[in-house]
């Protein structure tokens, strides 16, 4: 099934990252279009795909994860400004018929992202 999905794992606490705001944008030339803003559930996932099969287009996208707010709600004493307040992942979609899964593994001081399945 084609589309775009994500999930977030909190590496500091060893749990899925719930209630994280995720914003999806698409770039066209010098213009940026915000397509969707949503929040992760208790499993660190979204209740529906960011893009469904009939919505996905080839091009350059960005996921913006508001992880600073998340770690503050966990009672972490982050410096201001936080080292990682928002994590931006820019990626390309080259095959409209493929499924793109972009997981984020995160702590207040580092992150890893990859193309999952």
N, C-alpha and C positions, 0 to 999 in steps of 0.2 A: 504494500500500500504506500503510495507516494505521499509526501507531506513533510512538515517540519515540526519536530518535537524537541523538548529539552527536559532535564531534571537537574537538581542541585543537591550535592552531598556536602554536609558540614564536616570537614576533616578534624576540626578542633574538638567537637563533641561526639563524633562518630555516629551522627544521625542524619536523616534527610533534613534539608533546610526548608521549613514550612514558613509560609507568609512572606516570601521574598517577592518584591515587585520586579517584573520582567517586562521590558519594553522591546518590541520588534520594530525595526526601521528598514526601509529599502532605499537604496541610492540609485538615482537616475541622473547621470551627468553631474552637475554641481548641486542638484536638489536632493534633499532628504525628506522622505515621507514616513511618518510614524504610522504603522499599520495596526498595531495592537499593543495594549498595556494590560497585563493580567498579573495574577498572584499564584504562587505555588501552594499546593495543598499539603496535608500532613505527611505525605510521602515524598515531598520535594518535587512533585510533578505538577503539571497543569491539568485542569479537568478536561481540556480538549486540545487538539493540536494547534500550534501557532498558525500554521497554514495547512489547509486541506488539499487534497489532490487537485481539485479544480481551481485552487487559488494560487498555487505555486508557479513562479515564473523564474526563468533564468536571470541571474543578475547578482549584484552584491548586496548583502544584508548586514545588519548589526543586531546583536542581542545585548541589551544593557541591563545588568543585574545590580540591584540596589542592596549590596551585601553589608555595607556599613550599618544601615538601619537594622538589618537582621541581627548582626552581632551585638548591637546595643540592646536590643530586646532580650538577648540572652544574658544580660548583666555584665557584659565584658566592658572593661574600662578602656575604651579606645582614646588615643590622643586625638586632638583636633588640630588640623584636619586628620582624619583617619588615613592610614597608609593606603588602604584600598577601601574607598567609600562606594564607588561604582565600578564594576568590571565590565568593560566593553569588549565584545568579541565580534570582529568583522570577518565575514566568510562569504564564499561564493557558492551559488547553486548553478551547476552546469547541466544538470540532467533533470528535467521536469518530471520524468517518470520514476525517479528514485526517491527513497525515503532518506531524509536527512535528520539525524538525531545528534544534538549538540549538548552533551552533558558537561556540567561545571562541577569540579571538585575544588572546594574553597576553604580557606582559613582567613583570618584578618590580615595575614602577611604574605599570602601566596595563593596561586590557583593553577589548575591544569584543566585544559579543555581538549577534547578530541572528537572525531566523528565516530559516533557509536552506531549501533544497529537497531 
